[in-house]
Amino acid sequence: MAVVLVLLGLAHIGFYETDNLYSIFYAVSLDLPAVIGMQLLLVTGYFDLSVGAIAALAGLTAAIIVAKTDSVLLGLAVALLVAVAAGLINALIVTRLHIHCFVTTIATMGVLHSLALAANDGMVVGGLPDRFAWLARHKVLGLEFPIICSTVFLCLTSYSQYNLLTFRRFYQVGSNPLSATICGLKVKRIVSLAFVFSALGASITGIVGTSRTMAASPIGFETLALDVITACVIGGADLRGGSGTSTGAAIGLLIVQVVTVAVILSGVPLYWRYGSIGIVLIISLIVNRCSNSVQHSSAMRR
């Protein structure tokens, strides 16, 4: 990370300008709820590829209700309930029907995208009242509301993972589900809770993103799953579960955003941004695998 920042500073004089750095942190704050939600789920040994569809559907739901009723609170409440329902459906299929989370969330991603397209006949929802922009544009002490909320959310989640029994059980389930079951933990309930947290995080990202643009697209957030999983893996999460922290995931997201800025400043077509994130994910997986192999070898020698 430090090397990348130094190289960017040398290659692009304007990289360290206050406005540019602030834009990076603002972008991080928008996606951070989805990243933290995914990190909590990854700790249990599962992942959710439908987070982009959940974010799009939540943002679209909030926008439609706000546009028709002029009630921001009602729009937010219904959008969050939709996300909870999506998370529970994923959890039910995975824990009760024992279908792998990859297949499950790929399927629900398709269903949720179709629902988002059908909700407004595939059209973008606009014409939202100005107060809806408050979520993404309101400033407190000179900082946008998402930056403050995401920072507080990160601190609370980090504290909870280390100190609250409920969150510590996520690690127990991810490290050894069989052992957790033998110890009396309600594994299915814990995994279901993690799926709901992931869906809620994605929905918050979708709602705030919609507030920022003041328009909801049914095909938005298509790369959200790639971004958040990459951020979590860079931050130390293992796809097999049992490891990773919210702080690490936040640092991983910062790296993802820095890579995005590097692509933009380099004058490379923006579509290469997706390829660069994919390469970063592959490298992170290789590094994690090598690190785990070294740790396993060291443990065997003892």
Secondary structure, DSSP 8 states (H G I E B T S, - for coil): -HHHHHHHHHH-GGGGSHHHHHHHHHHHHHHHHHHHHHHHHHHTT---TTHHHHHHHHHHHHHHHHHHH--HHHHHHHHHHHHHHHHHHHHHHHHHS---HHHHHHHHHHHHHHHHHHHTTT--B----GGGGHHHH-EETTEEHHHHHHHHHHHHHHHHHHH-HHHHHHHHHHH-HHHHHHTT--HHHHHHHHHHHHHHHHHHHHHHHHHHHT-B-TT--TTHHHHHHHHHHHTT--TTSS---HHHHHHHHHHHHHHHHHHHHTT--TTHHHHHHHHHHHHHHHHHHHHHHHHHHHHHH-
